[in-house]
Each structure stands twice: as structure tokens, then as C-alpha cells.
Amino acid sequence: MTISDQNKKFVKSLIDYYTSEPQAYSEIVQAYSPKSELSETTVGFVIGMIYSGFLRAYSDQGLEIKSDDIDEFNSVVRDNITKIRNAFSKTGLLETKNS
């Protein structure tokens, strides 16, 4: 089973949500991470939040997550990684890194 269109749309909406408020998430990470690691730590933190939402959606729907679902989730994130990184580079807290 692959991710349904509804769940794929949900994952994309999570990406939009978390990238629309980069300052808030950058500040959370800034409290726990050395400045030299802020960029990658923030991106990892946000991807973790998106993944958590993905897992919660499957749980709420009573669906079992298969490895194909995880692979497809990872593909959606990879397709949007530049958008995620760019959102956090605009905060001024993070250095831009090439993807």
C-alpha cells in the first residue's frame, strides 16, 4: 500500500505549516543546539514533526504503516527539502547550506 492521496496532501500541508512559521521553530532549536549546528538541527527537528504528524494520521485512521509508505513519505520530504531549508535560512538565525 502506498500513501493515499488524502494522506499525501496532509503531509504536504504539514510541510507548508511548518515552513510558514520558521522563526518559532528556529528559536526552539536554538535553545538546545550549538549555533554551528542550527541549520541542520532545525531541518531535522521540522522533519521529525512532519513525520510525527504522518504517524499520527495513520494511527487515527487505524492504518498499518508499511515500508512502502515510509519510502513514499521520504520521497515527499526529499521533493520538498529545498523549500524546508530555504524557509529556515530566511530567519537570519541559520546559515544557508547547499542541499
Biopython code that builds the backbone (N, CA, C, O; Angstrom):
import numpy as np
from Bio.PDB.StructureBuilder import StructureBuilder

atoms = [
    (1, "MET", "N", (0.850, -1.196, 0.000)),
    (1, "MET", "CA", (0.000, 0.000, 0.000)),
    (1, "MET", "C", (0.881, 1.238, 0.000)),
    (1, "MET", "O", (1.874, 1.308, 0.723)),
    (2, "THR", "N", (0.518, 2.185, -0.794)),
    (2, "THR", "CA", (1.222, 3.464, -0.788)),
    (2, "THR", "C", (0.352, 4.497, -0.080)),
    (2, "THR", "O", (-0.814, 4.250, 0.231)),
    (3, "ILE", "N", (0.937, 5.630, 0.158)),
    (3, "ILE", "CA", (0.213, 6.693, 0.855)),
    (3, "ILE", "C", (-0.980, 7.131, -0.003)),
    (3, "ILE", "O", (-0.842, 7.379, -1.201)),
    (4, "SER", "N", (-2.138, 7.219, 0.627)),
    (4, "SER", "CA", (-3.323, 7.687, -0.090)),
    (4, "SER", "C", (-3.142, 9.150, -0.486)),
    (4, "SER", "O", (-2.332, 9.869, 0.099)),
    (5, "ASP", "N", (-3.902, 9.574, -1.477)),
    (5, "ASP", "CA", (-3.838, 10.975, -1.904)),
    (5, "ASP", "C", (-4.171, 11.904, -0.741)),
    (5, "ASP", "O", (-3.563, 12.965, -0.597)),
    (6, "GLN", "N", (-5.133, 11.507, 0.086)),
    (6, "GLN", "CA", (-5.529, 12.317, 1.236)),
    (6, "GLN", "C", (-4.367, 12.462, 2.220)),
    (6, "GLN", "O", (-4.104, 13.560, 2.710)),
    (7, "ASN", "N", (-3.675, 11.363, 2.509)),
    (7, "ASN", "CA", (-2.558, 11.423, 3.451)),
    (7, "ASN", "C", (-1.358, 12.147, 2.854)),
    (7, "ASN", "O", (-0.628, 12.830, 3.572)),
    (8, "LYS", "N", (-1.146, 12.007, 1.543)),
    (8, "LYS", "CA", (-0.056, 12.729, 0.887)),
    (8, "LYS", "C", (-0.336, 14.233, 0.945)),
    (8, "LYS", "O", (0.569, 15.031, 1.192)),
    (9, "LYS", "N", (-1.587, 14.608, 0.717)),
    (9, "LYS", "CA", (-1.980, 16.013, 0.809)),
    (9, "LYS", "C", (-1.774, 16.522, 2.239)),
    (9, "LYS", "O", (-1.355, 17.661, 2.440)),
    (10, "PHE", "N", (-2.070, 15.677, 3.226)),
    (10, "PHE", "CA", (-1.872, 16.046, 4.627)),
    (10, "PHE", "C", (-0.390, 16.288, 4.914)),
    (10, "PHE", "O", (-0.037, 17.275, 5.560)),
    (11, "VAL", "N", (0.474, 15.397, 4.439)),
    (11, "VAL", "CA", (1.918, 15.562, 4.649)),
    (11, "VAL", "C", (2.389, 16.875, 4.015)),
    (11, "VAL", "O", (3.166, 17.614, 4.620)),
    (12, "LYS", "N", (1.925, 17.160, 2.816)),
    (12, "LYS", "CA", (2.310, 18.411, 2.153)),
    (12, "LYS", "C", (1.781, 19.624, 2.917)),
    (12, "LYS", "O", (2.432, 20.668, 2.957)),
    (13, "SER", "N", (0.602, 19.486, 3.523)),
    (13, "SER", "CA", (0.070, 20.602, 4.312)),
    (13, "SER", "C", (0.900, 20.798, 5.588)),
    (13, "SER", "O", (1.054, 21.925, 6.060)),
    (14, "LEU", "N", (1.432, 19.711, 6.141)),
    (14, "LEU", "CA", (2.327, 19.838, 7.299)),
    (14, "LEU", "C", (3.610, 20.572, 6.904)),
    (14, "LEU", "O", (4.100, 21.420, 7.649)),
    (15, "ILE", "N", (4.140, 20.246, 5.746)),
    (15, "ILE", "CA", (5.340, 20.937, 5.262)),
    (15, "ILE", "C", (5.041, 22.429, 5.122)),
    (15, "ILE", "O", (5.834, 23.266, 5.554)),
    (16, "ASP", "N", (3.909, 22.760, 4.525)),
    (16, "ASP", "CA", (3.518, 24.169, 4.381)),
    (16, "ASP", "C", (3.357, 24.833, 5.738)),
    (16, "ASP", "O", (3.796, 25.967, 5.936)),
    (17, "TYR", "N", (2.737, 24.138, 6.662)),
    (17, "TYR", "CA", (2.506, 24.691, 8.002)),
    (17, "TYR", "C", (3.825, 25.000, 8.704)),
    (17, "TYR", "O", (4.026, 26.116, 9.182)),
    (18, "TYR", "N", (4.716, 24.025, 8.768)),
    (18, "TYR", "CA", (5.970, 24.220, 9.495)),
    (18, "TYR", "C", (6.903, 25.209, 8.811)),
    (18, "TYR", "O", (7.679, 25.882, 9.488)),
    (19, "THR", "N", (6.847, 25.311, 7.501)),
    (19, "THR", "CA", (7.703, 26.283, 6.819)),
    (19, "THR", "C", (7.107, 27.687, 6.831)),
    (19, "THR", "O", (7.788, 28.648, 6.473)),
    (20, "SER", "N", (5.854, 27.817, 7.235)),
    (20, "SER", "CA", (5.241, 29.144, 7.299)),
    (20, "SER", "C", (5.585, 29.883, 8.590)),
    (20, "SER", "O", (5.368, 31.091, 8.682)),
    (21, "GLU", "N", (6.114, 29.185, 9.577)),
    (21, "GLU", "CA", (6.483, 29.793, 10.858)),
    (21, "GLU", "C", (7.925, 29.449, 11.237)),
    (21, "GLU", "O", (8.166, 28.909, 12.316)),
    (22, "PRO", "N", (8.879, 29.754, 10.363)),
    (22, "PRO", "CA", (10.254, 29.318, 10.623)),
    (22, "PRO", "C", (10.874, 29.922, 11.880)),
    (22, "PRO", "O", (11.664, 29.262, 12.554)),
    (23, "GLN", "N", (10.536, 31.132, 12.195)),
    (23, "GLN", "CA", (11.134, 31.802, 13.361)),
    (23, "GLN", "C", (10.845, 31.026, 14.646)),
    (23, "GLN", "O", (11.734, 30.844, 15.478)),
    (24, "ALA", "N", (9.617, 30.576, 14.802)),
    (24, "ALA", "CA", (9.239, 29.864, 16.029)),
    (24, "ALA", "C", (10.046, 28.577, 16.205)),
    (24, "ALA", "O", (10.536, 28.299, 17.299)),
    (25, "TYR", "N", (10.185, 27.802, 15.149)),
    (25, "TYR", "CA", (10.898, 26.534, 15.257)),
    (25, "TYR", "C", (12.398, 26.739, 15.360)),
    (25, "TYR", "O", (13.089, 25.961, 16.018)),
    (26, "SER", "N", (12.904, 27.773, 14.720)),
    (26, "SER", "CA", (14.326, 28.086, 14.836)),
    (26, "SER", "C", (14.667, 28.467, 16.271)),
    (26, "SER", "O", (15.714, 28.076, 16.788)),
    (27, "GLU", "N", (13.792, 29.223, 16.912)),
    (27, "GLU", "CA", (14.029, 29.631, 18.297)),
    (27, "GLU", "C", (13.980, 28.443, 19.248)),
    (27, "GLU", "O", (14.759, 28.383, 20.199)),
    (28, "ILE", "N", (13.087, 27.506, 19.010)),
    (28, "ILE", "CA", (13.029, 26.299, 19.842)),
    (28, "ILE", "C", (14.343, 25.548, 19.742)),
    (28, "ILE", "O", (14.919, 25.171, 20.762)),
    (29, "VAL", "N", (14.819, 25.327, 18.545)),
    (29, "VAL", "CA", (16.062, 24.585, 18.337)),
    (29, "VAL", "C", (17.255, 25.364, 18.879)),
    (29, "VAL", "O", (18.191, 24.770, 19.416)),
    (30, "GLN", "N", (17.230, 26.666, 18.745)),
    (30, "GLN", "CA", (18.332, 27.500, 19.207)),
    (30, "GLN", "C", (18.575, 27.306, 20.710)),
    (30, "GLN", "O", (19.705, 27.447, 21.177)),
    (31, "ALA", "N", (17.541, 26.991, 21.447)),
    (31, "ALA", "CA", (17.681, 26.787, 22.892)),
    (31, "ALA", "C", (18.426, 25.496, 23.230)),
    (31, "ALA", "O", (18.921, 25.348, 24.347)),
    (32, "TYR", "N", (18.512, 24.567, 22.289)),
    (32, "TYR", "CA", (19.086, 23.251, 22.580)),
    (32, "TYR", "C", (20.272, 22.863, 21.710)),
    (32, "TYR", "O", (20.853, 21.797, 21.910)),
    (33, "SER", "N", (20.640, 23.690, 20.763)),
    (33, "SER", "CA", (21.658, 23.291, 19.805)),
    (33, "SER", "C", (22.738, 24.357, 19.694)),
    (33, "SER", "O", (22.442, 25.551, 19.741)),
    (34, "PRO", "N", (23.990, 23.932, 19.548)),
    (34, "PRO", "CA", (25.050, 24.924, 19.318)),
    (34, "PRO", "C", (24.788, 25.692, 18.020)),
    (34, "PRO", "O", (24.265, 25.129, 17.059)),
    (35, "LYS", "N", (25.144, 26.950, 17.995)),
    (35, "LYS", "CA", (24.876, 27.803, 16.823)),
    (35, "LYS", "C", (25.442, 27.204, 15.543)),
    (35, "LYS", "O", (24.849, 27.359, 14.476)),
    (36, "SER", "N", (26.567, 26.532, 15.631)),
    (36, "SER", "CA", (27.184, 25.966, 14.429)),
    (36, "SER", "C", (26.357, 24.840, 13.817)),
    (36, "SER", "O", (26.570, 24.472, 12.661)),
    (37, "GLU", "N", (25.414, 24.291, 14.585)),
    (37, "GLU", "CA", (24.600, 23.178, 14.103)),
    (37, "GLU", "C", (23.132, 23.540, 13.893)),
    (37, "GLU", "O", (22.311, 22.660, 13.635)),
    (38, "LEU", "N", (22.796, 24.810, 13.998)),
    (38, "LEU", "CA", (21.388, 25.224, 13.942)),
    (38, "LEU", "C", (20.680, 24.840, 12.650)),
    (38, "LEU", "O", (19.543, 24.370, 12.690)),
    (39, "SER", "N", (21.318, 25.027, 11.528)),
    (39, "SER", "CA", (20.656, 24.779, 10.253)),
    (39, "SER", "C", (20.180, 23.341, 10.138)),
    (39, "SER", "O", (18.989, 23.094, 9.952)),
    (40, "GLU", "N", (21.084, 22.407, 10.245)),
    (40, "GLU", "CA", (20.713, 21.003, 10.082)),
    (40, "GLU", "C", (19.836, 20.507, 11.239)),
    (40, "GLU", "O", (18.962, 19.664, 11.035)),
    (41, "THR", "N", (20.065, 21.021, 12.437)),
    (41, "THR", "CA", (19.240, 20.611, 13.580)),
    (41, "THR", "C", (17.801, 21.070, 13.399)),
    (41, "THR", "O", (16.870, 20.317, 13.687)),
    (42, "THR", "N", (17.609, 22.295, 12.925)),
    (42, "THR", "CA", (16.259, 22.811, 12.714)),
    (42, "THR", "C", (15.549, 22.025, 11.618)),
    (42, "THR", "O", (14.380, 21.670, 11.768)),
    (43, "VAL", "N", (16.234, 21.755, 10.534)),
    (43, "VAL", "CA", (15.628, 20.971, 9.452)),
    (43, "VAL", "C", (15.251, 19.586, 9.978)),
    (43, "VAL", "O", (14.162, 19.091, 9.687)),
    (44, "GLY", "N", (16.132, 18.964, 10.740)),
    (44, "GLY", "CA", (15.837, 17.651, 11.320)),
    (44, "GLY", "C", (14.662, 17.695, 12.285)),
    (44, "GLY", "O", (13.827, 16.791, 12.295)),
    (45, "PHE", "N", (14.599, 18.740, 13.092)),
    (45, "PHE", "CA", (13.500, 18.913, 14.040)),
    (45, "PHE", "C", (12.168, 19.009, 13.299)),
    (45, "PHE", "O", (11.193, 18.362, 13.679)),
    (46, "VAL", "N", (12.131, 19.805, 12.258)),
    (46, "VAL", "CA", (10.892, 20.004, 11.500)),
    (46, "VAL", "C", (10.498, 18.724, 10.761)),
    (46, "VAL", "O", (9.319, 18.371, 10.727)),
    (47, "ILE", "N", (11.458, 18.035, 10.178)),
    (47, "ILE", "CA", (11.139, 16.769, 9.509)),
    (47, "ILE", "C", (10.594, 15.771, 10.531)),
    (47, "ILE", "O", (9.681, 15.005, 10.225)),
    (48, "GLY", "N", (11.147, 15.779, 11.732)),
    (48, "GLY", "CA", (10.616, 14.924, 12.798)),
    (48, "GLY", "C", (9.185, 15.264, 13.155)),
    (48, "GLY", "O", (8.379, 14.369, 13.407)),
    (49, "MET", "N", (8.858, 16.549, 13.181)),
    (49, "MET", "CA", (7.484, 16.973, 13.469)),
    (49, "MET", "C", (6.539, 16.532, 12.351)),
    (49, "MET", "O", (5.420, 16.088, 12.610)),
    (50, "ILE", "N", (6.999, 16.658, 11.114)),
    (50, "ILE", "CA", (6.187, 16.227, 9.973)),
    (50, "ILE", "C", (5.973, 14.717, 10.036)),
    (50, "ILE", "O", (4.865, 14.231, 9.807)),
    (51, "TYR", "N", (7.036, 13.978, 10.347)),
    (51, "TYR", "CA", (6.942, 12.521, 10.450)),
    (51, "TYR", "C", (5.990, 12.117, 11.571)),
    (51, "TYR", "O", (5.206, 11.180, 11.417)),
    (52, "SER", "N", (6.058, 12.819, 12.691)),
    (52, "SER", "CA", (5.154, 12.545, 13.802)),
    (52, "SER", "C", (3.695, 12.748, 13.390)),
    (52, "SER", "O", (2.827, 11.954, 13.752)),
    (53, "GLY", "N", (3.431, 13.810, 12.637)),
    (53, "GLY", "CA", (2.074, 14.048, 12.136)),
    (53, "GLY", "C", (1.622, 12.962, 11.182)),
    (53, "GLY", "O", (0.461, 12.554, 11.200)),
    (54, "PHE", "N", (2.543, 12.492, 10.346)),
    (54, "PHE", "CA", (2.274, 11.398, 9.419)),
    (54, "PHE", "C", (1.902, 10.122, 10.196)),
    (54, "PHE", "O", (0.919, 9.457, 9.870)),
    (55, "LEU", "N", (2.683, 9.796, 11.207)),
    (55, "LEU", "CA", (2.390, 8.608, 12.025)),
    (55, "LEU", "C", (1.051, 8.740, 12.748)),
    (55, "LEU", "O", (0.278, 7.785, 12.829)),
    (56, "ARG", "N", (0.792, 9.932, 13.268)),
    (56, "ARG", "CA", (-0.469, 10.181, 13.979)),
    (56, "ARG", "C", (-1.662, 10.015, 13.037)),
    (56, "ARG", "O", (-2.687, 9.459, 13.430)),
    (57, "ALA", "N", (-1.533, 10.490, 11.803)),
    (57, "ALA", "CA", (-2.618, 10.360, 10.826)),
    (57, "ALA", "C", (-2.915, 8.888, 10.554)),
    (57, "ALA", "O", (-4.077, 8.486, 10.500)),
    (58, "TYR", "N", (-1.871, 8.092, 10.385)),
    (58, "TYR", "CA", (-2.068, 6.658, 10.163)),
    (58, "TYR", "C", (-2.718, 6.007, 11.378)),
    (58, "TYR", "O", (-3.630, 5.192, 11.238)),
    (59, "SER", "N", (-2.254, 6.364, 12.555)),
    (59, "SER", "CA", (-2.826, 5.803, 13.782)),
    (59, "SER", "C", (-4.299, 6.178, 13.918)),
    (59, "SER", "O", (-5.133, 5.329, 14.234)),
    (60, "ASP", "N", (-4.619, 7.449, 13.679)),
    (60, "ASP", "CA", (-6.004, 7.913, 13.788)),
    (60, "ASP", "C", (-6.925, 7.203, 12.796)),
    (60, "ASP", "O", (-8.114, 7.027, 13.057)),
    (61, "GLN", "N", (-6.361, 6.799, 11.653)),
    (61, "GLN", "CA", (-7.145, 6.115, 10.632)),
    (61, "GLN", "C", (-7.124, 4.595, 10.806)),
    (61, "GLN", "O", (-7.759, 3.868, 10.042)),
    (62, "GLY", "N", (-6.394, 4.123, 11.810)),
    (62, "GLY", "CA", (-6.309, 2.686, 12.048)),
    (62, "GLY", "C", (-5.533, 1.948, 10.971)),
    (62, "GLY", "O", (-5.759, 0.760, 10.742)),
    (63, "LEU", "N", (-4.618, 2.648, 10.307)),
    (63, "LEU", "CA", (-3.840, 2.044, 9.232)),
    (63, "LEU", "C", (-2.511, 1.521, 9.762)),
    (63, "LEU", "O", (-1.928, 2.089, 10.686)),
    (64, "GLU", "N", (-2.047, 0.440, 9.169)),
    (64, "GLU", "CA", (-0.722, -0.097, 9.482)),
    (64, "GLU", "C", (0.276, 0.510, 8.507)),
    (64, "GLU", "O", (0.045, 0.524, 7.298)),
    (65, "ILE", "N", (1.377, 1.007, 9.035)),
    (65, "ILE", "CA", (2.385, 1.618, 8.182)),
    (65, "ILE", "C", (3.288, 0.527, 7.617)),
    (65, "ILE", "O", (3.837, -0.296, 8.350)),
    (66, "LYS", "N", (3.425, 0.544, 6.314)),
    (66, "LYS", "CA", (4.283, -0.411, 5.599)),
    (66, "LYS", "C", (5.564, 0.309, 5.166)),
    (66, "LYS", "O", (5.619, 1.538, 5.139)),
    (67, "SER", "N", (6.576, -0.466, 4.833)),
    (67, "SER", "CA", (7.842, 0.138, 4.411)),
    (67, "SER", "C", (7.664, 0.983, 3.150)),
    (67, "SER", "O", (8.357, 1.986, 2.980)),
    (68, "ASP", "N", (6.741, 0.590, 2.263)),
    (68, "ASP", "CA", (6.476, 1.387, 1.063)),
    (68, "ASP", "C", (5.921, 2.759, 1.426)),
    (68, "ASP", "O", (6.214, 3.748, 0.754)),
    (69, "ASP", "N", (5.117, 2.820, 2.494)),
    (69, "ASP", "CA", (4.566, 4.098, 2.953)),
    (69, "ASP", "C", (5.689, 5.012, 3.451)),
    (69, "ASP", "O", (5.704, 6.207, 3.158)),
    (70, "ILE", "N", (6.621, 4.438, 4.203)),
    (70, "ILE", "CA", (7.758, 5.210, 4.717)),
    (70, "ILE", "C", (8.617, 5.694, 3.548)),
    (70, "ILE", "O", (9.058, 6.843, 3.530)),
    (71, "ASP", "N", (8.851, 4.812, 2.571)),
    (71, "ASP", "CA", (9.630, 5.205, 1.391)),
    (71, "ASP", "C", (8.966, 6.366, 0.661)),
    (71, "ASP", "O", (9.637, 7.307, 0.235)),
    (72, "GLU", "N", (7.655, 6.295, 0.519)),
    (72, "GLU", "CA", (6.943, 7.366, -0.176)),
    (72, "GLU", "C", (6.951, 8.658, 0.643)),
    (72, "GLU", "O", (7.089, 9.746, 0.084)),
    (73, "PHE", "N", (6.804, 8.541, 1.970)),
    (73, "PHE", "CA", (6.908, 9.711, 2.846)),
    (73, "PHE", "C", (8.277, 10.367, 2.646)),
    (73, "PHE", "O", (8.374, 11.581, 2.466)),
    (74, "ASN", "N", (9.330, 9.548, 2.679)),
    (74, "ASN", "CA", (10.685, 10.081, 2.492)),
    (74, "ASN", "C", (10.830, 10.767, 1.140)),
    (74, "ASN", "O", (11.522, 11.779, 1.032)),
    (75, "SER", "N", (10.195, 10.233, 0.120)),
    (75, "SER", "CA", (10.239, 10.838, -1.210)),
    (75, "SER", "C", (9.565, 12.208, -1.207)),
    (75, "SER", "O", (10.075, 13.151, -1.813)),
    (76, "VAL", "N", (8.431, 12.323, -0.534)),
    (76, "VAL", "CA", (7.725, 13.613, -0.453)),
    (76, "VAL", "C", (8.605, 14.630, 0.267)),
    (76, "VAL", "O", (8.699, 15.782, -0.156)),
    (77, "VAL", "N", (9.250, 14.206, 1.352)),
    (77, "VAL", "CA", (10.131, 15.120, 2.084)),
    (77, "VAL", "C", (11.318, 15.520, 1.207)),
    (77, "VAL", "O", (11.665, 16.699, 1.136)),
    (78, "ARG", "N", (11.939, 14.551, 0.542)),
    (78, "ARG", "CA", (13.072, 14.868, -0.345)),
    (78, "ARG", "C", (12.655, 15.852, -1.439)),
    (78, "ARG", "O", (13.413, 16.759, -1.784)),
    (79, "ASP", "N", (11.461, 15.673, -1.977)),
    (79, "ASP", "CA", (10.968, 16.574, -3.018)),
    (79, "ASP", "C", (10.769, 17.999, -2.500)),
    (79, "ASP", "O", (10.734, 18.951, -3.280)),
    (80, "ASN", "N", (10.640, 18.137, -1.190)),
    (80, "ASN", "CA", (10.375, 19.450, -0.586)),
    (80, "ASN", "C", (11.513, 19.947, 0.295)),
    (80, "ASN", "O", (11.353, 20.950, 0.991)),
    (81, "ILE", "N", (12.658, 19.270, 0.283)),
    (81, "ILE", "CA", (13.742, 19.630, 1.202)),
    (81, "ILE", "C", (14.278, 21.033, 0.944)),
    (81, "ILE", "O", (14.640, 21.736, 1.888)),
    (82, "THR", "N", (14.333, 21.447, -0.307)),
    (82, "THR", "CA", (14.815, 22.800, -0.608)),
    (82, "THR", "C", (13.856, 23.829, -0.021)),
    (82, "THR", "O", (14.292, 24.829, 0.550)),
    (83, "LYS", "N", (12.574, 23.595, -0.154)),
    (83, "LYS", "CA", (11.567, 24.503, 0.425)),
    (83, "LYS", "C", (11.742, 24.584, 1.939)),
    (83, "LYS", "O", (11.677, 25.669, 2.516)),
    (84, "ILE", "N", (11.964, 23.444, 2.580)),
    (84, "ILE", "CA", (12.133, 23.414, 4.035)),
    (84, "ILE", "C", (13.394, 24.179, 4.429)),
    (84, "ILE", "O", (13.350, 25.044, 5.304)),
    (85, "ARG", "N", (14.507, 23.865, 3.791)),
    (85, "ARG", "CA", (15.767, 24.552, 4.128)),
    (85, "ARG", "C", (15.684, 26.044, 3.860)),
    (85, "ARG", "O", (16.141, 26.845, 4.676)),
    (86, "ASN", "N", (15.109, 26.425, 2.736)),
    (86, "ASN", "CA", (15.012, 27.846, 2.402)),
    (86, "ASN", "C", (14.165, 28.615, 3.412)),
    (86, "ASN", "O", (14.479, 29.760, 3.735)),
    (87, "ALA", "N", (13.111, 28.007, 3.905)),
    (87, "ALA", "CA", (12.256, 28.677, 4.890)),
    (87, "ALA", "C", (13.052, 29.041, 6.132)),
    (87, "ALA", "O", (12.856, 30.109, 6.710)),
    (88, "PHE", "N", (13.944, 28.159, 6.538)),
    (88, "PHE", "CA", (14.700, 28.412, 7.762)),
    (88, "PHE", "C", (15.938, 29.268, 7.527)),
    (88, "PHE", "O", (16.458, 29.873, 8.465)),
    (89, "SER", "N", (16.406, 29.325, 6.313)),
    (89, "SER", "CA", (17.549, 30.198, 6.035)),
    (89, "SER", "C", (17.110, 31.660, 6.030)),
    (89, "SER", "O", (17.935, 32.554, 6.219)),
    (90, "LYS", "N", (15.824, 31.910, 5.816)),
    (90, "LYS", "CA", (15.307, 33.288, 5.765)),
    (90, "LYS", "C", (15.131, 33.915, 7.148)),
    (90, "LYS", "O", (14.869, 35.114, 7.242)),
    (91, "THR", "N", (15.269, 33.135, 8.220)),
    (91, "THR", "CA", (15.054, 33.673, 9.559)),
    (91, "THR", "C", (16.209, 34.532, 10.024)),
    (91, "THR", "O", (16.054, 35.323, 10.955)),
    (92, "GLY", "N", (17.370, 34.393, 9.393)),
    (92, "GLY", "CA", (18.539, 35.133, 9.840)),
    (92, "GLY", "C", (19.284, 34.399, 10.948)),
    (92, "GLY", "O", (20.415, 34.758, 11.278)),
    (93, "LEU", "N", (18.665, 33.382, 11.520)),
    (93, "LEU", "CA", (19.319, 32.598, 12.566)),
    (93, "LEU", "C", (20.177, 31.493, 11.977)),
    (93, "LEU", "O", (21.112, 31.012, 12.617)),
    (94, "LEU", "N", (19.856, 31.098, 10.767)),
    (94, "LEU", "CA", (20.527, 29.958, 10.170)),
    (94, "LEU", "C", (21.341, 30.361, 8.964)),
    (94, "LEU", "O", (20.966, 31.256, 8.207)),
    (95, "GLU", "N", (22.450, 29.693, 8.801)),
    (95, "GLU", "CA", (23.251, 29.896, 7.606)),
    (95, "GLU", "C", (22.660, 29.042, 6.499)),
    (95, "GLU", "O", (22.184, 27.936, 6.757)),
    (96, "THR", "N", (22.684, 29.538, 5.277)),
    (96, "THR", "CA", (22.197, 28.762, 4.149)),
    (96, "THR", "C", (23.223, 27.700, 3.812)),
    (96, "THR", "O", (24.412, 27.989, 3.681)),
    (97, "LYS", "N", (22.755, 26.466, 3.673)),
    (97, "LYS", "CA", (23.615, 25.362, 3.258)),
    (97, "LYS", "C", (23.088, 24.820, 1.950)),
    (97, "LYS", "O", (21.875, 24.777, 1.745)),
    (98, "ASN", "N", (23.951, 24.415, 1.082)),
    (98, "ASN", "CA", (23.536, 23.825, -0.182)),
    (98, "ASN", "C", (22.981, 22.442, 0.058)),
    (98, "ASN", "O", (23.518, 21.693, 0.873)),
    (99, "SER", "N", (21.903, 22.085, -0.646)),
    (99, "SER", "CA", (21.304, 20.758, -0.485)),
    (99, "SER", "C", (21.893, 19.781, -1.434)),
    (99, "SER", "O", (21.506, 18.613, -1.437)),
]
sb = StructureBuilder()
sb.init_structure("model")
sb.init_model(0)
sb.init_chain("A")
sb.init_seg("    ")
for serial, (resi, resn, name, xyz) in enumerate(atoms, 1):
    if name == "N":
        sb.init_residue(resn, " ", resi, " ")
    sb.init_atom(name, np.array(xyz, "f"), 0.0, 1.0, " ", f" {name:<3s}", serial, name[0])
structure = sb.get_structure()
